[in-house]
Each structure stands twice: as structure tokens, then as C-alpha cells.
Amino acid sequence: MRLAGEAQRAAFLSEYVAAVGPLLKKYGNPDGDPYRVVLAVHPQPEEEQ
């Protein structure tokens, strides 16, 4: 995946939260076991030559 810059990264995160949020609300249960939902986005390291 390639993101063009900060604005695109922010837009991606906003859309991700909008997509996942309803699922968390639908299936979340205060009496259930606690879990964390994690999304990690970081630059890919450059390949050594």
C-alpha cells in the first residue's frame, strides 16, 4: 500500500475507523473478555542493495 502523504494517511484512518466502528459497537459487550483492535501503518524500510 502506498499513501501519498499526511492528508491521505489521515483520510485513510478516518475511513478505517468509520468502517470498523460499527462492527465494534455491534459485537462489543461490556461483560465479555477485553480485546484490542490494532492497525499499524508505517513506512516500509528501503531494501539494501
Sequence and secondary structure as in RCSB ss.txt:
>XXXX:A:sequence
MRLAGEAQRAAFLSEYVAAVGPLLKKYGNPDGDPYRVVLAVHPQPEEEQ
>XXXX:A:secstr
    SHHHHHHHHHHHHHHHHHHHHHH  TTS                 
